Every structure is written in structure tokens, then in C-alpha cells.
């Protein structure tokens, strides 16, 4: 039960960090003069990058704990 709760909490935290990063990237793109579609594209790329990085870190650390 504790492991499942830890996994859910970690997943929620990663998604929150990804959303905050995407929001910041979109805002910075708009401040730089990008159009709304371009800013949305940059935000989506930042969101995907954070999720990819989290998956890579998880895959790298998994053998240490199993």
C-alpha cells in the first residue's frame, strides 16, 4: 500500500513540475514576441521534455532499488 501511494505521489509531483515548466516556457515565449501557436508549441515541447527526463531518471535509478 505504501509503495502505491509513493508512486502516485511521485507521478503527481512530476506532472505538476512539468505543467509549471510548460507554463513558464509558454509565458517566456510570449514575452519574446512569439505568436500564440508558437508559444503553445514551445510549452508542449517543454512539457514533453520534463516527462521524458523523469522517465529516463526513473529507468536509470530502477536497477538500484530492485
N, C-alpha and C positions, 0 to 999 in steps of 0.2 A: 504494500500500500504506500509506503513512504517513497519508494522508488518511482512509482507512477506519479505521485504528487510532485516530486522533484523534476521529473521530465516535463510535466505540464507547466510548472512554474518557469523552467528554463526556456521552454518554447514561447511562452507568453512574453518573457523578457526579451528574447531575440526579436520577436515580431515588433515589440514596442520600440526597440532601438532602431530597427530597420525603418519603421514609419517615421521616427524623428529624423533620421538621416535623410530620407526621401523628402520630407518637408523642408529641411534646411537646404538641400540641393535645389529643389524647385524654387524656393524663395531667392536664393543666390543667383539662379539663372535669370529670374525675372528682373532682379536688380541690375543684372549685367545687360539687360536690354533684349533678352530672348523673347520670342513670341510664346504664347500660351502652349501651343503644341510642342515646341522645342523644350520649354521648361518641364512639361509633363514627361517628355521622353527622358530628360536628364534625371528627373526624380525617379522614374521607373528603373532606370539603369542603376541608380544608387541603391534602391531597394533590393534589386536582384543581386547586386554585388555584396551587400551585407548578408543576405541569406546564403549566398554561395560561400562566403568566408566562414560563416558559422558552421555550415555543413563540412567544410574542409577541416576546420579545427576539431569538430566532433569526430570525424573519421581518423584524424591523426592521434587523438587522445584516447580513443576507444580501446586500443590494444593495451594501454597502460592499466586500465581498470578491470579488464576481463581476465 
